[in-house]
Amino acid sequence: MNSLLRGITVLGICMSVLAGSALAGTVLITGANRGIGLEFVRHYADAGYTVIATARNPATADDLNALASGNALITVEELDVNDFSGIDALAAKHEGAAIDVLVNNAGITGRPELQRFGTINYETFESVMNTNVRGPLKITEAFTAHVAASNEKKVAVVTSSEGSIAGATSNRQPFYRASKAAVNMVMRNISHSLKDQGVTVVLVNPGPVDTDMMAGARGRMPLRTTELAVDEMVSVINGATLEQTAAFFHFDGSELPW
């Protein structure tokens, strides 16, 4: 009898674990090959989510592939946020699948020396704007039906306090700043349409994080770990309500000035 009871208990635990994993849902993350994106993959997979991790060149995404090889919850997909036909193809591939959280993380800064007023490189400006603004807009548009079909219904954008017009008190990185201000405005606009489908848009600033993008700041300013940044951003994403859709959040949950 004791053995039977132990067997029933173990079975119950296993079923609970499986149910918990099923209830965790699915998340799609862009720019998942390194830095904040890679940590998002690790965080959500550890929480039991099915993770669709996208990278522009999966063949060279060694850290992501290593993480995925040991975790059946993670699927690596090729995706360039500037390739609209590729975005549509990926959306079609996952047609009918519910995506609880869509994390628009992929982004670039552009080389600082190409953003100096007087010698501005406008091709770089276009590249930054396309990646940081058009990309998230197109991806959100392509995957809206997937998100609307889910339980959590969240679209997150990893933005930046550099996109705060009120906070621009000096001239630095105008391409990057403009792109983050623009993606905030684009997402605020479409949030009104998405709200009708029950989808919440979350604009969240990770703060200064120790990634390749911030390599030039190492030793000059304190940088947060990717683990801490993602833990806090996920808390903000989880806590955001439909009434707060497209609010501009700091990683600690406070709101940033537009």
Buried (B, 14 or more C-beta within 10 A) or exposed (E): EEEEEEEEEEEEEEEEEEEEBEEBBBBBBBBBBBBBBBBBBBBBBEBBBBBBBBBBEBEEBEBBBEBBEEBEBBBBBBBBBBBBEBBEBBBEEBEEBBBBBBBBBBBBBBEEEBBEEEEEBEEBBEBBBBBBBBBBBBBBBBBBBBBBBBEBBBBBBBBBBBBBEEBBEEEEBBBBBBBBBBBBBBBBEBBEEBBEEEBBBBBBBBBBBBBEBBEEBEEEEEBBEBEBBBEBBBBBBEEBEBEBBBBBBBBEBEEBEB
